[in-house]
């Protein structure tokens, strides 16, 4: 709970962020986990955005961690990270081929301490996606999911473009 409560936002710290660099840092942090689980990561061209680096890195850590964690046994995990140019924003998508989520839970997964799966099967606190939502909302963006059970999930979020 404390982790969620202390997430602040100070616009004075907004700056240009190269999302490719952020994702490369996260992949480096997760290197052992990626190798251990034989995860294939496909990284598209990512833009430069306006944001605060540490919270944005936290969003990628949480979403990539979930993409690794929520997999079917025996399946090689594939994570695709792409972007799409919108008018004043960019949309980032983190797609996986994991266990997926039933449509009825799309809103619930972003609620505080919301868990859909038993703790003995998948570790976690139920805070990760709530933290992601708070950070993205603080940055003026939105976050949402598309998912099909047994096929995988696509987490999308928007961030403001960095104007040179």
DSSP file (Angstrom, degrees, kcal/mol; ACC not computed):
  #  RESIDUE AA STRUCTURE BP1 BP2  ACC     N-H-->O    O-->H-N    N-H-->O    O-->H-N    TCO  KAPPA ALPHA  PHI   PSI    X-CA   Y-CA   Z-CA
    1    1 A X     >        0   0    0      0, 0.0     4,-2.5     0, 0.0     5,-0.2   0.000 360.0 360.0 360.0 -39.3    0.0    0.0    0.0
    2    2 A X  H  >  +     0   0    0      1,-0.2     4,-2.1     2,-0.2     5,-0.1   0.888 360.0  57.5 -61.2 -39.5    2.9    2.4    0.9
    3    3 A X  H  4 S+     0   0    0      1,-0.2     4,-0.3     2,-0.2    -1,-0.2   0.910 111.3  42.3 -56.4 -43.4    4.3    1.9   -2.6
    4    4 A X  H >4 S+     0   0    0      1,-0.2     3,-1.0     2,-0.2    -2,-0.2   0.905 112.2  53.8 -70.5 -42.1    1.1    3.1   -4.2
    5    5 A X  H 3< S+     0   0    0     -4,-2.5    -2,-0.2     1,-0.2    -1,-0.2   0.818 106.1  52.1 -64.9 -32.8    0.6    6.0   -1.7
    6    6 A X  T 3< S+     0   0    0     -4,-2.1     2,-1.0    -5,-0.2    -1,-0.2   0.494  74.5 115.6 -88.4  -1.1    4.0    7.5   -2.2
    7    7 A X    <   +     0   0    0     -3,-1.0     2,-0.2    -4,-0.3    -3,-0.0  -0.554  46.2 173.0 -71.2 106.3    3.8    7.8   -6.0
    8    8 A X        -     0   0    0     -2,-1.0     2,-0.3     2,-0.0    -2,-0.1  -0.473  24.4-141.3-105.5-179.9    3.8   11.5   -6.5
    9    9 A X        +     0   0    0     -2,-0.2     2,-0.5   129,-0.0     3,-0.0  -0.938  15.2 178.8-148.4 121.8    4.1   13.6   -9.6
   10   10 A X    >   -     0   0    0     -2,-0.3     3,-2.4     1,-0.1     4,-0.2  -0.954  18.7-154.6-125.1 110.6    6.0   16.9  -10.0
   11   11 A X  G >  S+     0   0    0     -2,-0.5     3,-1.4     1,-0.3    -1,-0.1   0.684  89.5  75.6 -59.5 -17.0    5.8   18.5  -13.5
   12   12 A X  G 3  S+     0   0    0      1,-0.2    -1,-0.3    -3,-0.0    -3,-0.0   0.728  92.6  54.5 -65.1 -19.7    9.1   20.2  -12.9
   13   13 A X  G <  S+     0   0    0     -3,-2.4    40,-0.3     2,-0.1    -1,-0.2   0.423  78.7 120.5 -95.5   0.7   10.8   16.8  -13.5
   14   14 A X    <   +     0   0    0     -3,-1.4     2,-0.3    -4,-0.2    38,-0.2  -0.431  36.7 149.2 -64.1 135.8    9.2   16.2  -16.9
   15   15 A X  E     -A   51   0A   0     36,-2.6    36,-2.5    -2,-0.1     2,-0.3  -0.951  52.2 -65.1-156.3 175.2   11.8   15.8  -19.6
   16   16 A X  E     -A   50   0A   0     -2,-0.3     2,-0.4    34,-0.2    34,-0.2  -0.517  50.3-169.1 -68.5 128.9   12.5   14.1  -22.9
   17   17 A X  E     -A   49   0A   0     32,-2.8    32,-2.6    -2,-0.3     2,-0.9  -0.987  19.4-145.3-126.8 126.4   12.7   10.3  -22.5
   18   18 A X  E  >  -A   48   0A   0     -2,-0.4     4,-1.8    30,-0.2     3,-0.4  -0.806  12.2-160.3 -85.9 108.2   13.9    7.9  -25.1
   19   19 A X  H  > S+     0   0    0     28,-2.0     4,-2.7    -2,-0.9     5,-0.2   0.789  87.6  61.3 -65.7 -27.4   11.7    4.9  -24.6
   20   20 A X  H  > S+     0   0    0     26,-0.3     4,-2.5    27,-0.3    -1,-0.2   0.928 106.0  47.1 -62.4 -43.2   14.1    2.6  -26.4
   21   21 A X  H  > S+     0   0    0     -3,-0.4     4,-2.1     2,-0.2    -2,-0.2   0.916 112.0  50.5 -62.8 -42.8   16.7    3.4  -23.7
   22   22 A X  H  X S+     0   0    0     -4,-1.8     4,-2.2     1,-0.2    -2,-0.2   0.938 112.5  45.8 -60.9 -47.7   14.2    2.9  -20.9
   23   23 A X  H  X S+     0   0    0     -4,-2.7     4,-2.9     1,-0.2     5,-0.2   0.894 110.1  54.0 -65.4 -39.4   13.1   -0.5  -22.3
   24   24 A X  H  X S+     0   0    0     -4,-2.5     4,-1.9    -5,-0.2    -1,-0.2   0.900 108.8  49.9 -60.8 -39.9   16.8   -1.6  -22.8
   25   25 A X  H  X S+     0   0    0     -4,-2.1     4,-2.3     2,-0.2    -2,-0.2   0.928 111.7  47.8 -61.9 -45.4   17.4   -0.8  -19.1
   26   26 A X  H  X S+     0   0    0     -4,-2.2     4,-2.3     1,-0.2    -2,-0.2   0.913 110.7  50.7 -63.7 -43.1   14.4   -2.8  -18.1
   27   27 A X  H  < S+     0   0    0     -4,-2.9    -1,-0.2     1,-0.2    -2,-0.2   0.860 109.9  51.3 -63.4 -34.6   15.4   -5.8  -20.3
   28   28 A X  H >< S+     0   0    0     -4,-1.9     3,-1.1    -5,-0.2     4,-0.3   0.911 109.9  48.8 -66.4 -43.1   18.9   -5.6  -18.7
   29   29 A X  H 3< S+     0   0    0     -4,-2.3     3,-0.3     1,-0.2    -2,-0.2   0.886 117.8  41.5 -60.9 -39.4   17.4   -5.6  -15.2
   30   30 A X  T 3X S+     0   0    0     -4,-2.3     4,-2.8     1,-0.2    -1,-0.2   0.272  82.0 115.3 -91.7   8.9   15.2   -8.6  -16.2
   31   31 A X  H <> S+     0   0    0     -3,-1.1     4,-2.4     1,-0.2     5,-0.2   0.868  75.5  46.6 -52.4 -47.9   18.0  -10.4  -18.1
   32   32 A X  H  > S+     0   0    0     -3,-0.3     4,-2.9    -4,-0.3    -1,-0.2   0.922 114.4  47.6 -63.2 -43.5   18.3  -13.4  -15.9
   33   33 A X  H  > S+     0   0    0      2,-0.2     4,-2.2     1,-0.2     6,-0.2   0.900 111.3  51.2 -62.6 -42.4   14.5  -13.9  -15.8
   34   34 A X  H  <>S+     0   0    0     -4,-2.8     5,-2.6    -7,-0.2     4,-0.2   0.916 114.5  43.1 -62.4 -43.5   14.3  -13.6  -19.6
   35   35 A X  H ><5S+     0   0    0     -4,-2.4     3,-1.1    -5,-0.2    -2,-0.2   0.924 112.5  52.6 -67.8 -44.9   17.0  -16.2  -20.1
   36   36 A X  H 3<5S+     0   0    0     -4,-2.9    -2,-0.2     1,-0.3    -1,-0.2   0.874 116.7  38.5 -59.4 -40.0   15.7  -18.6  -17.5
   37   37 A X  T 3<5S-     0   0    0     -4,-2.2    40,-0.6    -5,-0.2    -1,-0.3   0.336 108.1-123.6 -95.0   6.4   12.2  -18.6  -19.0
   38   38 A X  T < 5 -     0   0    0     -3,-1.1     2,-0.2    -4,-0.2    -3,-0.2   0.864  44.0-177.0  55.6  40.4   13.5  -18.5  -22.7
   39   39 A X      < -     0   0    0     -5,-2.6     2,-0.6    -6,-0.2    39,-0.2  -0.501  19.7-148.1 -75.3 133.4   11.6  -15.3  -23.4
   40   40 A X  E     -c   78   0B   0     37,-3.0    39,-2.9    -2,-0.2     2,-0.5  -0.907  14.2-163.2 -99.9 123.7   11.7  -14.0  -26.9
   41   41 A X  E     -c   79   0B   0     -2,-0.6     2,-0.6    37,-0.2    39,-0.2  -0.935   7.3-166.2-111.9 126.6   11.4  -10.2  -26.9
   42   42 A X  E     -c   80   0B   0     37,-3.2    39,-2.8    -2,-0.5     2,-0.6  -0.950  10.7-165.8-111.3 113.9   10.5   -8.3  -30.1
   43   43 A X  E     -c   81   0B   0     -2,-0.6    39,-0.2    37,-0.2     3,-0.1  -0.887   1.9-164.5-108.4 116.2   11.2   -4.6  -29.8
   44   44 A X        -     0   0    0     37,-3.4     2,-0.5    -2,-0.6    38,-0.1  -0.137  44.4 -65.6 -82.0-175.1    9.8   -2.2  -32.3
   45   45 A X        -     0   0    0     38,-0.1     2,-0.4    -2,-0.0    38,-0.3  -0.635  56.7-161.3 -75.2 124.2   10.9    1.4  -32.9
   46   46 A X        -     0   0    0     -2,-0.5   -26,-0.3    36,-0.1    46,-0.0  -0.859   7.1-132.6-111.9 146.0   10.0    3.4  -29.8
   47   47 A X        -     0   0    0     -2,-0.4   -28,-2.0   -28,-0.1     2,-0.5  -0.154  20.5-100.7 -87.9 179.6    9.6    7.2  -29.7
   48   48 A X  E     -A   18   0A   0    -30,-0.2   114,-1.4   114,-0.1     2,-0.2  -0.882  46.8-177.3 -97.8 134.6   10.8    9.9  -27.5
   49   49 A X  E     -AB  17 161A   0    -32,-2.6   -32,-2.8    -2,-0.5     2,-0.6  -0.762  31.8-105.0-127.9 172.5    8.1   11.1  -25.0
   50   50 A X  E     +A   16   0A   0    110,-2.3   110,-0.4    -2,-0.2     2,-0.3  -0.901  67.9 103.1 -98.9 122.2    7.6   13.7  -22.3
   51   51 A X  E    S-A   15   0A   0    -36,-2.5   -36,-2.6    -2,-0.6     2,-0.6  -0.976  73.7 -78.0-173.9-175.6    7.7   12.2  -18.9
   52   52 A X     >  -     0   0    0     -2,-0.3     4,-1.9   -38,-0.2     5,-0.2  -0.953  41.5-141.6-107.0 119.2    9.5   11.4  -15.6
   53   53 A X  H  > S+     0   0    0     -2,-0.6     4,-2.6   -40,-0.3     5,-0.2   0.856  90.1  50.5 -55.0 -49.8   12.0    8.6  -16.3
   54   54 A X  H  > S+     0   0    0      1,-0.2     4,-2.0     2,-0.2    -1,-0.2   0.929 113.0  44.2 -62.8 -47.6   11.8    6.6  -13.1
   55   55 A X  H  > S+     0   0    0      1,-0.2     4,-1.8     2,-0.2    -1,-0.2   0.910 113.8  51.1 -62.6 -38.4    8.0    6.2  -13.0
   56   56 A X  H  X S+     0   0    0     -4,-1.9     4,-1.8     1,-0.2    -2,-0.2   0.901 108.8  51.7 -64.5 -38.9    7.9    5.4  -16.7
   57   57 A X  H  X S+     0   0    0     -4,-2.6     4,-2.6    -5,-0.2    -1,-0.2   0.888 105.9  56.0 -61.9 -38.3   10.6    2.8  -16.1
   58   58 A X  H  X S+     0   0    0     -4,-2.0     4,-2.5     2,-0.2    -2,-0.2   0.884 103.8  53.8 -60.7 -39.9    8.4    1.3  -13.4
   59   59 A X  H  X S+     0   0    0     -4,-1.8     4,-2.6     1,-0.2     5,-0.2   0.945 111.3  44.8 -59.8 -48.7    5.5    1.0  -15.8
   60   60 A X  H  X S+     0   0    0     -4,-1.8     4,-2.7     1,-0.2     5,-0.3   0.896 111.5  53.2 -65.0 -39.7    7.7   -1.0  -18.2
   61   61 A X  H  X S+     0   0    0     -4,-2.6     4,-2.4     1,-0.2    -1,-0.2   0.945 112.7  44.4 -59.0 -47.9    9.1   -3.2  -15.4
   62   62 A X  H  X S+     0   0    0     -4,-2.5     4,-2.3     2,-0.2    -2,-0.2   0.932 116.5  44.3 -64.1 -46.7    5.6   -4.1  -14.2
   63   63 A X  H  X S+     0   0    0     -4,-2.6     4,-1.9     2,-0.2    -2,-0.2   0.898 116.6  45.2 -68.9 -40.1    4.1   -4.8  -17.6
   64   64 A X  H  X S+     0   0    0     -4,-2.7     4,-1.7    -5,-0.2    -1,-0.2   0.902 112.1  53.0 -69.1 -40.2    7.1   -6.8  -18.8
   65   65 A X  H  X S+     0   0    0     -4,-2.4     4,-2.7    -5,-0.3    -2,-0.2   0.920 110.3  47.9 -59.1 -44.3    7.2   -8.7  -15.5
   66   66 A X  H  X S+     0   0    0     -4,-2.3     4,-2.7     1,-0.2    -1,-0.2   0.888 107.8  54.9 -64.3 -39.1    3.6   -9.6  -15.9
   67   67 A X  H  < S+     0   0    0     -4,-1.9    -1,-0.2     1,-0.2    -2,-0.2   0.839 114.0  41.9 -63.9 -32.3    4.1  -10.7  -19.5
   68   68 A X  H  < S+     0   0    0     -4,-1.7     3,-0.2    -5,-0.1    -2,-0.2   0.908 117.9  46.2 -76.6 -44.7    6.8  -13.1  -18.3
   69   69 A X  H  < S+     0   0    0     -4,-2.7     2,-1.9     1,-0.2    -2,-0.2   0.905 101.0  62.3 -68.8 -46.7    4.9  -14.3  -15.2
   70   70 A X  S  < S+     0   0    0     -4,-2.7    29,-2.0    -5,-0.2    30,-0.4  -0.446  78.5 126.3 -90.0  68.8    1.5  -15.0  -16.6
   71   71 A X        -     0   0    0     -2,-1.9     2,-0.3    27,-0.3    27,-0.1  -0.850  62.9-108.5-121.0 155.0    2.5  -17.8  -19.0
   72   72 A X    >   -     0   0    0     -2,-0.3     3,-1.8    25,-0.3     2,-0.1  -0.637  46.6 -98.7 -80.0 141.6    1.3  -21.3  -19.6
   73   73 A X  T 3  S+     0   0    0     -2,-0.3     3,-0.1     1,-0.3    -1,-0.1  -0.350 107.2  18.3 -60.2 134.7    3.7  -24.0  -18.6
   74   74 A X  T 3  S+     0   0    0      1,-0.3     2,-0.4    -2,-0.1    -1,-0.3   0.376  96.8 116.0  86.8  -4.7    5.7  -25.3  -21.5
   75   75 A X    <   -     0   0    0     -3,-1.8     2,-0.7    22,-0.0    -1,-0.3  -0.807  68.8-122.9 -99.9 138.2    5.0  -22.4  -23.8
   76   76 A X        -     0   0    0     -2,-0.4     2,-0.1    -3,-0.1   -38,-0.1  -0.692  33.0-127.0 -78.6 117.6    7.9  -20.2  -25.0
   77   77 A X        -     0   0    0     -2,-0.7   -37,-3.0   -40,-0.6     2,-0.4  -0.420  24.3-167.8 -68.5 136.3    6.9  -16.6  -23.9
   78   78 A X  E     -c   40   0B   0    -39,-0.2    19,-0.7    -2,-0.1     2,-0.5  -0.996   2.3-171.4-124.8 127.6    6.9  -14.0  -26.7
   79   79 A X  E     -cD  41  96B   0    -39,-2.9   -37,-3.2    -2,-0.4     2,-0.5  -0.981   2.2-167.1-120.9 125.9    6.7  -10.3  -25.7
   80   80 A X  E     -cD  42  95B   0     15,-2.5    15,-3.0    -2,-0.5     2,-0.5  -0.955   0.8-168.4-114.4 129.4    6.3   -7.6  -28.4
   81   81 A X  E     +cD  43  94B   0    -39,-2.8   -37,-3.4    -2,-0.5     2,-0.3  -0.966  22.3 155.3-120.1 116.6    6.8   -4.0  -27.6
   82   82 A X  E     - D   0  93B   0     11,-2.3    11,-2.5    -2,-0.5     2,-0.3  -0.808  27.1-143.1-134.6 171.5    5.6   -1.5  -30.2
   83   83 A X  E     - D   0  92B   0    -38,-0.3     2,-0.4    -2,-0.3     9,-0.2  -0.958   2.8-159.1-137.2 157.8    4.4    2.0  -30.7
   84   84 A X  E     - D   0  91B   0      7,-2.1     7,-3.0    -2,-0.3     2,-0.5  -0.999  23.1-124.6-137.4 134.0    1.9    3.9  -32.7
   85   85 A X  E     + D   0  90B   0     -2,-0.4     5,-0.2     5,-0.2     2,-0.2  -0.662  32.1 177.6 -81.1 123.4    1.9    7.6  -33.5
   86   86 A X        -     0   0    0      3,-2.3    75,-0.0    -2,-0.5     5,-0.0  -0.534  45.9 -85.1-110.9-176.3   -1.3    9.4  -32.5
   87   87 A X  S    S-     0   0    0     -2,-0.2    -1,-0.1     1,-0.2    -2,-0.0   0.978 115.4  -6.8 -59.1 -67.4   -2.0   13.1  -32.9
   88   88 A X  S    S+     0   0    0     -3,-0.0    73,-2.3    72,-0.0     2,-0.3   0.413 133.8  50.7-107.7  -1.3   -0.5   14.5  -29.6
   89   89 A X  E     - E   0 160B   0     71,-0.3    -3,-2.3   -40,-0.0     2,-0.4  -0.763  69.1-133.3-128.0 169.9    0.3   11.2  -28.0
   90   90 A X  E     -DE  85 159B   0     69,-2.4    69,-1.9    -2,-0.3     2,-0.6  -0.970  18.8-139.4-121.4 145.7    2.0    7.9  -28.8
   91   91 A X  E     -DE  84 158B   0     -7,-3.0    -7,-2.1    -2,-0.4     2,-0.4  -0.924  14.5-161.2-105.7 125.6    0.5    4.6  -28.0
   92   92 A X  E     -DE  83 157B   0     65,-3.3    65,-2.1    -2,-0.6     2,-0.4  -0.883   5.6-164.2-104.5 136.1    2.8    2.0  -26.5
   93   93 A X  E     -DE  82 156B   0    -11,-2.5   -11,-2.3    -2,-0.4     2,-0.6  -0.983  11.6-169.5-124.4 130.6    1.7   -1.7  -26.7
   94   94 A X  E     -DE  81 155B   0     61,-2.7    61,-2.6    -2,-0.4     2,-0.4  -0.963  19.6-174.0-116.9 111.2    3.2   -4.6  -24.7
   95   95 A X  E     +DE  80 154B   0    -15,-3.0   -15,-2.5    -2,-0.6     2,-0.3  -0.839   6.1 178.5-111.3 140.3    1.8   -7.8  -26.1
   96   96 A X  E     -D   79   0B   0     57,-2.8    57,-0.4    -2,-0.4   -17,-0.2  -0.864  34.4-133.9-133.1 170.6    2.3  -11.3  -24.8
   97   97 A X        +     0   0    0    -19,-0.7   -25,-0.3    -2,-0.3    55,-0.2  -0.204  66.4 124.1-113.5  38.7    1.2  -14.8  -25.6
   98   98 A X  S    S-     0   0    0     55,-0.1   -27,-0.3   -27,-0.1   -31,-0.1   0.288  80.1 -61.3 -85.4-151.9    0.3  -15.7  -22.0
   99   99 A X  S    S-     0   0    0    -29,-2.0    51,-3.0     1,-0.1    52,-0.2   0.686  71.6-147.6 -74.2 -19.5   -2.7  -16.9  -20.2
  100  100 A X        -     0   0    0    -30,-0.4     2,-0.4    49,-0.3    49,-0.2  -0.023   8.8 -97.6  76.5 175.5   -4.9  -13.9  -21.1
  101  101 A X        -     0   0    0     51,-0.4    48,-0.2    48,-0.1     2,-0.1  -0.997  27.8-112.7-137.7 136.0   -7.7  -12.3  -19.1
  102  102 A X    >   -     0   0    0     -2,-0.4     3,-2.1    46,-0.1     4,-0.2  -0.459  30.7-121.1 -65.9 140.8  -11.4  -12.7  -19.3
  103  103 A X  G >  S+     0   0    0      1,-0.3     3,-1.7     2,-0.2     4,-0.3   0.810 108.7  66.6 -54.8 -35.3  -13.1   -9.5  -20.6
  104  104 A X  G 3  S+     0   0    0      1,-0.3    -1,-0.3     2,-0.1     4,-0.3   0.671 101.5  49.9 -63.4 -16.0  -15.2   -9.1  -17.4
  105  105 A X  G <> S+     0   0    0     -3,-2.1     4,-2.0     1,-0.1    -1,-0.3   0.393  76.3 103.8-103.0   2.0  -12.0   -8.5  -15.4
  106  106 A X  T <4 S+     0   0    0     -3,-1.7     4,-0.3    -4,-0.2    -1,-0.1   0.880  90.4  36.2 -54.3 -43.3  -10.5   -5.7  -17.7
  107  107 A X  T >4 S+     0   0    0     -4,-0.3     3,-1.2    -3,-0.2    -1,-0.2   0.876 113.0  58.6 -76.2 -38.6  -11.5   -2.9  -15.3
  108  108 A X  G >4 S+     0   0    0     -4,-0.3     3,-2.2     1,-0.2    -2,-0.2   0.824  91.7  67.9 -62.6 -34.5  -10.8   -4.9  -12.1
  109  109 A X  G 3< S+     0   0    0     -4,-2.0    -1,-0.2     1,-0.3    20,-0.2   0.723  97.6  53.9 -64.1 -19.3   -7.2   -5.6  -12.8
  110  110 A X  G <  S+     0   0    0     -3,-1.2    -1,-0.3    -4,-0.3     2,-0.2   0.395  89.0 103.5 -93.8   3.6   -6.3   -1.9  -12.4
  111  111 A X  S X  S-     0   0    0     -3,-2.2     3,-1.7    -4,-0.1    19,-0.2  -0.565  87.3 -85.0 -86.3 151.3   -7.9   -1.7   -9.0
  112  112 A X  T 3  S-     0   0    0      1,-0.3    15,-0.2    -2,-0.2    -1,-0.1  -0.283 108.7  -2.6 -57.2 130.3   -5.9   -1.6   -5.8
  113  113 A X  T 3  S+     0   0    0     13,-0.9     2,-0.5     1,-0.2    -1,-0.3   0.716  89.7 158.3  60.1  26.5   -4.9   -5.1   -4.5
  114  114 A X    <   +     0   0    0     -3,-1.7     2,-0.4    12,-1.0    -1,-0.2  -0.701  13.7 176.4 -84.9 124.4   -6.8   -6.8   -7.3
  115  115 A X        -     0   0    0     -2,-0.5     4,-0.1     1,-0.1     3,-0.0  -0.994  19.2-178.5-127.1 133.8   -5.7  -10.4   -8.0
  116  116 A X  S    S+     0   0    0     -2,-0.4     2,-0.3     2,-0.1    -1,-0.1   0.640  70.9  54.4-100.2 -19.5   -7.3  -12.7  -10.4
  117  117 A X  S    S-     0   0    0      5,-0.1    -1,-0.0     1,-0.0     5,-0.0  -0.846  93.8 -93.8-119.9 151.9   -5.1  -15.7   -9.8
  118  118 A X    >>  -     0   0    0     -2,-0.3     4,-2.3     1,-0.1     3,-1.4  -0.313  29.0-127.5 -64.3 143.7   -4.2  -17.6   -6.6
  119  119 A X  T 34 S+     0   0    0      1,-0.3    -1,-0.1     2,-0.2     5,-0.1   0.799 108.0  61.0 -61.4 -30.1   -1.0  -16.5   -4.8
  120  120 A X  T 34 S+     0   0    0      1,-0.2    -1,-0.3     3,-0.1     3,-0.1   0.685 112.2  38.3 -73.6 -14.8    0.4  -20.1   -4.8
  121  121 A X  T <4 S+     0   0    0     -3,-1.4     2,-0.4     1,-0.3    -2,-0.2   0.824 129.8  20.1 -98.8 -42.4    0.3  -20.1   -8.6
  122  122 A X  S  < S-     0   0    0     -4,-2.3    -1,-0.3     2,-0.1    -5,-0.1  -0.990  77.5-137.7-132.4 124.2    1.4  -16.6   -9.5
  123  123 A X        +     0   0    0     -2,-0.4     2,-0.2    -3,-0.1    -3,-0.1  -0.274  48.2  97.7 -73.7 164.4    3.3  -14.4   -7.0
  124  124 A X        -     0   0    0      1,-0.1    -2,-0.1    -5,-0.1    -9,-0.0  -0.664  65.8-110.1 139.0 169.3    2.6  -10.7   -6.6
  125  125 A X        -     0   0    0     -2,-0.2    -1,-0.1   -11,-0.0   -10,-0.1   0.570  48.9-113.7-106.8 -14.0    0.8   -8.1   -4.5
  126  126 A X  S    S+     0   0    0    -13,-0.1   -12,-1.0   -14,-0.1   -13,-0.9   0.646  94.2  99.8  83.4  15.3   -2.0   -7.0   -6.8
  127  127 A X     >  +     0   0    0    -14,-0.2     4,-2.8   -15,-0.2     5,-0.2   0.701  51.7  84.8-102.3 -25.6   -0.4   -3.5   -7.0
  128  128 A X  H  > S+     0   0    0      1,-0.3     4,-2.1     2,-0.2   -66,-0.1   0.867  95.9  37.7 -52.6 -52.1    1.5   -3.6  -10.2
  129  129 A X  H  > S+     0   0    0    -20,-0.2     4,-2.4     2,-0.2    -1,-0.3   0.819 114.8  55.7 -73.7 -28.9   -1.2   -2.6  -12.7
  130  130 A X  H  > S+     0   0    0    -19,-0.2     4,-2.3    -3,-0.2    -2,-0.2   0.917 109.1  47.8 -64.8 -42.7   -2.7   -0.1  -10.2
  131  131 A X  H  X S+     0   0    0     -4,-2.8     4,-2.5     2,-0.2    -2,-0.2   0.919 110.7  51.9 -62.5 -44.4    0.7    1.6  -10.0
  132  132 A X  H  X S+     0   0    0     -4,-2.1     4,-2.8    -5,-0.2     5,-0.3   0.928 109.9  49.2 -57.9 -46.1    0.9    1.6  -13.8
  133  133 A X  H  X S+     0   0    0     -4,-2.4     4,-2.7     1,-0.2     5,-0.2   0.919 111.0  49.2 -61.8 -43.8   -2.5    3.2  -14.1
  134  134 A X  H  X S+     0   0    0     -4,-2.3     4,-2.4     2,-0.2    -1,-0.2   0.930 113.6  46.2 -61.7 -45.6   -1.6    5.9  -11.5
  135  135 A X  H  X S+     0   0    0     -4,-2.5     4,-1.5     2,-0.2    -2,-0.2   0.941 114.4  46.3 -63.4 -48.9    1.7    6.8  -13.2
  136  136 A X  H  <>S+     0   0    0     -4,-2.8     5,-2.7     1,-0.2     3,-0.2   0.919 113.4  49.5 -62.9 -43.3    0.2    6.9  -16.7
  137  137 A X  H ><5S+     0   0    0     -4,-2.7     3,-1.8    -5,-0.3    -1,-0.2   0.899 107.5  54.4 -61.5 -40.9   -2.8    9.0  -15.5
  138  138 A X  H 3<5S+     0   0    0     -4,-2.4    -1,-0.2     1,-0.3    -2,-0.2   0.823 106.2  53.4 -61.8 -30.4   -0.4   11.4  -13.8
  139  139 A X  T 3<5S-     0   0    0     -4,-1.5    21,-0.5    -3,-0.2    -1,-0.3   0.344 124.3-105.3 -85.8   5.7    1.4   11.8  -17.1
  140  140 A X  T < 5S+     0   0    0     -3,-1.8    -3,-0.2     1,-0.3    -2,-0.1   0.608  84.5 112.0  83.1  12.1   -1.8   12.7  -18.9
  141  141 A X      < -     0   0    0     -5,-2.7     2,-0.3    -6,-0.2    -1,-0.3  -0.380  58.4-126.0-107.5-173.4   -2.2    9.3  -20.6
  142  142 A X        -     0   0    0     -2,-0.1    16,-2.3    -3,-0.1     2,-0.4  -0.921  11.9-156.1-131.1 156.0   -4.5    6.3  -20.4
  143  143 A X  E     +F  157   0B   0     -2,-0.3     2,-0.3    14,-0.2    14,-0.2  -0.997  21.6 154.5-134.8 141.0   -3.9    2.6  -20.0
  144  144 A X  E     -F  156   0B   0     12,-2.4    12,-2.8    -2,-0.4     2,-0.4  -0.957  27.1-128.3-156.1 170.5   -6.1   -0.3  -21.0
  145  145 A X  E     -F  155   0B   0     -2,-0.3     2,-0.4    10,-0.2    10,-0.2  -0.943   8.4-167.3-129.7 148.4   -6.0   -3.9  -22.0
  146  146 A X  E     +F  154   0B   0      8,-2.1     8,-3.2    -2,-0.4     2,-0.3  -0.989  30.3 161.4-123.2 136.6   -7.2   -6.2  -24.8
  147  147 A X  E     -F  153   0B   0     -2,-0.4     2,-0.4     6,-0.2     6,-0.2  -0.998  32.4-159.8-159.0 151.9   -7.0   -9.9  -24.0
  148  148 A X  E >>  -F  152   0B   0      4,-2.4     3,-2.3    -2,-0.3     4,-2.2  -0.990  38.6-109.8-131.9 123.4   -8.2  -13.3  -25.0
  149  149 A X  T 34 S+     0   0    0     -2,-0.4   -49,-0.3     1,-0.3   -50,-0.1  -0.231 102.4   8.0 -53.3 137.9   -7.9  -16.2  -22.5
  150  150 A X  T 34 S+     0   0    0    -51,-3.0    -1,-0.3     1,-0.1   -50,-0.2   0.457 125.2  68.0  68.0   3.8   -5.3  -18.8  -23.6
  151  151 A X  T <4 S-     0   0    0     -3,-2.3     2,-0.3     1,-0.2    -2,-0.2   0.714 101.0-106.5-114.7 -45.3   -4.1  -16.5  -26.4
  152  152 A X  E  <  - F   0 148B   0     -4,-2.2    -4,-2.4   -55,-0.2   -51,-0.4  -0.852  24.9 -88.0 142.5-177.5   -2.5  -13.5  -24.6
  153  153 A X  E     - F   0 147B   0    -57,-0.4   -57,-2.8    -2,-0.3     2,-0.5  -0.925  12.7-154.2-132.0 153.2   -2.9   -9.9  -23.7
  154  154 A X  E     -EF  95 146B   0     -8,-3.2    -8,-2.1    -2,-0.3     2,-0.6  -0.971  12.1-163.5-126.1 113.6   -2.1   -6.5  -25.1
  155  155 A X  E     -EF  94 145B   0    -61,-2.6   -61,-2.7    -2,-0.5     2,-0.4  -0.881  12.6-170.7 -97.0 125.2   -1.5   -3.7  -22.6
  156  156 A X  E     +EF  93 144B   0    -12,-2.8   -12,-2.4    -2,-0.6     2,-0.3  -0.890   9.8 170.1-114.1 143.4   -1.8   -0.3  -24.3
  157  157 A X  E     -EF  92 143B   0    -65,-2.1   -65,-3.3    -2,-0.4     2,-0.4  -0.990  20.9-137.8-148.6 154.2   -0.9    3.1  -22.8
  158  158 A X  E     -E   91   0B   0    -16,-2.3     2,-0.3    -2,-0.3   -67,-0.2  -0.859  17.0-179.5-113.0 147.3   -0.5    6.6  -24.1
  159  159 A X  E     -E   90   0B   0    -69,-1.9   -69,-2.4    -2,-0.4     2,-0.1  -0.970  37.2 -94.7-137.7 152.8    2.1    9.2  -23.3
  160  160 A X  E     -E   89   0B   0    -21,-0.5  -110,-2.3  -110,-0.4   -71,-0.3  -0.437  42.8-112.9 -69.9 139.0    2.5   12.7  -24.6
  161  161 A X  B     -B   49   0A   0    -73,-2.3     2,-0.7  -112,-0.2  -112,-0.2  -0.333  26.0-118.0 -64.0 149.9    4.8   13.2  -27.5
  162  162 A X        -     0   0    0   -114,-1.4     2,-0.6  -145,-0.1  -114,-0.1  -0.852  27.1-150.7 -90.0 119.1    8.0   15.1  -26.9
  163  163 A X              0   0    0     -2,-0.7  -147,-0.0     1,-0.1  -114,-0.0  -0.818 360.0 360.0 -94.2 122.9    7.9   18.2  -29.1
  164  164 A X              0   0    0     -2,-0.6    -1,-0.1     0, 0.0    -2,-0.0   0.473 360.0 360.0 -72.1 360.0   11.4   19.4  -30.1
